[in-house]
Amino acid sequence: MDIEIKPRNPLKKLLSNLHDKLEDILFFLIRKTPDKFMPSSIMSWFENYLDKRSKELQQEILRQQWRQVHLERAVKEIHATQKVKKAQSED
């Protein structure tokens, strides 16, 4: 298994944080606005956006779980090879 560690991009992280904050503000404003002032087109867009976003988050959770499984497997393989090398050096 070949694992490559890349440095994090600070600009990408900043933009992601900004997007998250703007999303939170938008949700707050929509939640606080009474339904009678909210056009139905915005409400349907909001529902579609929430569905899309929840699916994206579920996919990200699955990716992270698979990544965790692969990393745990890699750690087990590393420990196994270290034990073999240690046993060979003791002989």
VEXDOVO-99162 format. One record per residue: residue in three letters; residue number from 1; x negated, y, z negated of N, C-alpha, C in turn. Coordinates in Angstrom, 2 decimals. Each point is the difference from the previous one (the first is absolute). Layout:
N
KEKOL,res,n,neast,nnorth,nup,caeast,canorth,caup,ceast,cnorth,cup
KEKOL,ala,NUM,X,Y,Z,X,Y,Z,X,Y,Z
...
// end
This chain:
91
KEKOL,res,n,neast,nnorth,nup,caeast,canorth,caup,ceast,cnorth,cup
KEKOL,met,1,-0.85,-1.17,0.00,0.85,1.17,0.00,-0.89,1.23,0.00
KEKOL,asp,2,0.27,0.91,0.91,-0.79,1.21,0.14,0.82,1.19,-0.49
KEKOL,ile,3,-0.43,0.63,-1.08,0.72,1.15,-0.56,-0.87,1.23,0.16
KEKOL,glu,4,0.60,1.04,0.57,-0.72,1.24,0.21,0.64,1.08,-0.86
KEKOL,ile,5,-0.81,0.71,-0.75,0.49,1.08,-0.85,-0.32,1.32,0.69
KEKOL,lys,6,1.04,0.80,0.22,-0.17,1.28,0.67,0.26,1.12,-1.00
KEKOL,pro,7,-0.72,1.11,0.13,0.27,1.13,-0.89,1.36,0.60,0.31
KEKOL,arg,8,0.64,0.55,-1.01,1.31,0.61,0.18,-0.14,1.36,0.68
KEKOL,asn,9,0.96,0.29,0.83,0.03,1.28,0.70,0.74,1.00,-0.88
KEKOL,pro,10,-0.68,1.05,-0.52,0.67,0.94,-0.89,1.11,0.79,0.69
KEKOL,leu,11,-0.15,0.30,1.28,1.03,0.74,0.72,1.26,-0.85,0.14
KEKOL,lys,12,-0.18,-1.27,0.29,1.14,-0.91,0.13,0.74,-0.11,-1.32
KEKOL,lys,13,-0.75,-0.08,-1.10,0.62,-0.09,-1.31,0.75,1.28,-0.33
KEKOL,leu,14,-0.58,1.15,0.33,0.64,1.29,-0.26,1.31,0.11,0.78
KEKOL,leu,15,-0.03,-0.38,1.28,1.21,0.07,0.82,1.07,-0.96,-0.50
KEKOL,ser,16,-0.42,-1.17,-0.45,0.95,-0.96,-0.55,0.65,0.54,-1.27
KEKOL,asn,17,-0.80,0.60,-0.87,0.54,0.59,-1.22,0.95,1.15,0.32
KEKOL,leu,18,-0.35,0.81,0.98,0.85,1.11,0.41,1.33,-0.52,0.54
KEKOL,his,19,-0.07,-1.03,0.82,1.23,-0.61,0.55,0.88,-0.53,-1.13
KEKOL,asp,20,-0.60,-0.66,-0.98,0.77,-0.54,-1.12,0.68,1.11,-0.79
KEKOL,lys,21,-0.71,1.10,-0.24,0.58,1.12,-0.76,1.14,0.64,0.77
KEKOL,leu,22,-0.19,0.21,1.31,1.07,0.58,0.81,1.22,-0.90,0.04
KEKOL,glu,23,-0.23,-1.29,0.08,1.09,-0.97,-0.02,0.75,0.07,-1.32
KEKOL,asp,24,-0.72,0.09,-1.11,0.64,0.11,-1.31,0.84,1.27,-0.10
KEKOL,ile,25,-0.53,1.11,0.49,0.74,1.27,-0.05,1.27,-0.09,0.85
KEKOL,leu,26,-0.11,-0.57,1.19,1.16,-0.15,0.87,1.08,-0.86,-0.67
KEKOL,phe,27,-0.40,-1.12,-0.60,0.96,-0.86,-0.67,0.65,0.73,-1.18
KEKOL,phe,28,-0.77,0.76,-0.72,0.53,0.75,-1.13,1.05,1.00,0.49
KEKOL,leu,29,-0.31,0.73,1.06,0.94,1.00,0.52,1.28,-0.66,0.53
KEKOL,ile,30,-0.14,-1.10,0.69,1.19,-0.68,0.53,0.85,-0.56,-1.14
KEKOL,arg,31,-0.64,-0.53,-1.02,0.76,-0.53,-1.14,0.76,1.08,-0.75
KEKOL,lys,32,-0.60,1.19,-0.10,0.62,1.08,-0.77,1.04,0.77,0.80
KEKOL,thr,33,0.00,-0.16,1.31,0.98,0.70,0.84,1.32,-0.75,-0.07
KEKOL,pro,34,1.09,0.72,-0.28,1.32,-0.67,-0.03,0.35,-0.58,1.37
KEKOL,asp,35,0.74,-1.11,-0.01,0.36,-0.69,1.24,0.81,0.88,0.95
KEKOL,lys,36,0.81,0.88,-0.55,0.84,0.81,0.88,-0.80,1.02,0.80
KEKOL,phe,37,-1.23,0.31,-0.43,-0.86,0.92,0.74,-0.97,-0.71,0.95
KEKOL,met,38,0.01,-1.31,-0.07,-0.94,-0.78,0.79,0.70,-0.53,1.26
KEKOL,pro,39,-0.49,0.38,1.19,0.61,-0.52,1.22,-0.18,-1.52,0.11
KEKOL,ser,40,0.95,-0.63,0.64,-0.04,-1.47,0.11,-1.21,-0.47,0.81
KEKOL,ser,41,-0.43,0.81,0.97,-1.17,-0.40,0.80,-1.26,-0.07,-0.87
KEKOL,ile,42,-0.13,0.92,-0.92,-1.17,-0.03,-0.90,0.10,-1.19,-0.94
KEKOL,met,43,1.20,-0.29,-0.47,0.16,-1.15,-0.90,-0.30,-1.31,0.72
KEKOL,ser,44,0.43,-0.13,1.24,-0.30,-1.24,0.73,-1.49,-0.10,0.30
KEKOL,trp,45,-0.63,1.13,0.35,-1.46,0.01,0.20,-0.70,-0.41,-1.28
KEKOL,phe,46,0.46,0.54,-1.12,-0.59,-0.30,-1.29,0.11,-1.49,-0.33
KEKOL,glu,47,1.15,-0.59,0.25,0.18,-1.43,-0.24,-0.91,-0.83,0.89
KEKOL,asn,48,-0.09,0.37,1.28,-0.89,-0.71,0.92,-1.46,0.13,-0.43
KEKOL,tyr,49,-0.36,1.20,-0.42,-1.38,0.23,-0.45,-0.30,-0.84,-1.24
KEKOL,leu,50,0.93,-0.04,-0.93,-0.22,-0.79,-1.22,-0.15,-1.49,0.33
KEKOL,asp,51,0.83,-0.50,0.92,-0.12,-1.40,0.41,-1.37,-0.27,0.63
KEKOL,lys,52,-0.39,0.88,0.90,-1.30,-0.16,0.68,-1.14,0.05,-1.01
KEKOL,arg,53,0.07,0.96,-0.90,-1.07,0.18,-0.99,-0.08,-1.20,-0.95
KEKOL,ser,54,1.15,-0.52,-0.41,-0.01,-1.15,-0.91,-0.59,-1.23,0.70
KEKOL,lys,55,0.29,-0.17,1.30,-0.60,-1.11,0.74,-1.51,0.16,0.11
KEKOL,glu,56,-0.45,1.24,0.24,-1.45,0.25,0.08,-0.66,-0.33,-1.33
KEKOL,leu,57,0.62,0.40,-1.09,-0.58,-0.26,-1.32,-0.01,-1.49,-0.31
KEKOL,gln,58,1.03,-0.72,0.40,0.02,-1.45,-0.20,-1.11,-0.67,0.80
KEKOL,gln,59,-0.22,0.46,1.23,-1.08,-0.55,0.81,-1.36,0.29,-0.63
KEKOL,glu,60,-0.16,1.20,-0.54,-1.26,0.35,-0.65,-0.24,-0.86,-1.23
KEKOL,ile,61,1.06,-0.28,-0.74,-0.13,-0.88,-1.17,-0.46,-1.38,0.43
KEKOL,leu,62,0.60,-0.52,1.07,-0.41,-1.32,0.50,-1.45,0.00,0.45
KEKOL,arg,63,-0.42,1.06,0.71,-1.40,0.09,0.44,-0.94,0.00,-1.19
KEKOL,gln,64,0.35,0.76,-1.02,-0.86,0.06,-1.19,-0.04,-1.33,-0.73
KEKOL,gln,65,1.12,-0.72,-0.03,0.00,-1.31,-0.64,-0.88,-0.98,0.77
KEKOL,trp,66,0.08,0.02,1.33,-0.86,-0.87,0.81,-1.46,0.38,-0.17
KEKOL,arg,67,-0.27,1.29,-0.02,-1.38,0.47,-0.21,-0.53,-0.48,-1.34
KEKOL,gln,68,0.86,0.05,-1.03,-0.40,-0.46,-1.33,-0.30,-1.49,0.01
KEKOL,val,69,0.83,-0.77,0.69,-0.22,-1.45,0.10,-1.34,-0.28,0.68
KEKOL,his,70,-0.27,0.71,1.10,-1.27,-0.21,0.71,-1.20,0.39,-0.85
KEKOL,leu,71,0.12,1.09,-0.73,-1.11,0.41,-0.87,-0.23,-1.00,-1.12
KEKOL,glu,72,1.08,-0.51,-0.58,-0.15,-1.00,-1.06,-0.65,-1.27,0.55
KEKOL,arg,73,0.39,-0.38,1.21,-0.60,-1.18,0.63,-1.49,0.24,0.26
KEKOL,ala,74,-0.34,1.20,0.45,-1.41,0.33,0.25,-0.80,-0.04,-1.30
KEKOL,val,75,0.57,0.49,-1.07,-0.69,-0.03,-1.30,-0.22,-1.44,-0.45
KEKOL,lys,76,1.00,-0.86,0.19,-0.15,-1.41,-0.37,-1.11,-0.66,0.82
KEKOL,glu,77,-0.04,0.32,1.31,-1.05,-0.57,0.85,-1.38,0.48,-0.44
KEKOL,ile,78,-0.11,1.27,-0.35,-1.28,0.54,-0.46,-0.43,-0.68,-1.29
KEKOL,his,79,0.94,-0.15,-0.93,-0.34,-0.66,-1.26,-0.41,-1.46,0.22
KEKOL,ala,80,0.70,-0.66,0.92,-0.34,-1.40,0.29,-1.41,-0.11,0.58
KEKOL,thr,81,-0.34,0.88,0.94,-1.34,-0.06,0.59,-1.07,0.37,-1.03
KEKOL,gln,82,0.32,0.92,-0.90,-0.95,0.35,-1.05,-0.23,-1.17,-0.95
KEKOL,lys,83,1.07,-0.74,-0.31,-0.16,-1.17,-0.88,-0.84,-1.06,0.67
KEKOL,val,84,0.23,-0.20,1.30,-0.79,-1.00,0.74,-1.47,0.40,0.02
KEKOL,lys,85,-0.29,1.27,0.28,-1.37,0.47,0.04,-0.66,-0.10,-1.37
KEKOL,lys,86,0.78,0.32,-1.05,-0.55,-0.08,-1.35,-0.29,-1.45,-0.37
KEKOL,ala,87,0.89,-0.91,0.39,-0.22,-1.42,-0.29,-1.20,-0.53,0.77
KEKOL,gln,88,-0.19,0.44,1.23,-1.14,-0.44,0.81,-1.30,0.56,-0.56
KEKOL,ser,89,0.03,1.21,-0.51,-1.24,0.59,-0.54,-0.39,-0.64,-1.32
KEKOL,glu,90,0.98,-0.50,-0.76,-0.29,-0.66,-1.27,-0.56,-1.40,0.21
KEKOL,asp,91,0.29,-0.60,1.14,-0.50,-1.36,0.28,-1.41,0.00,0.39
// end
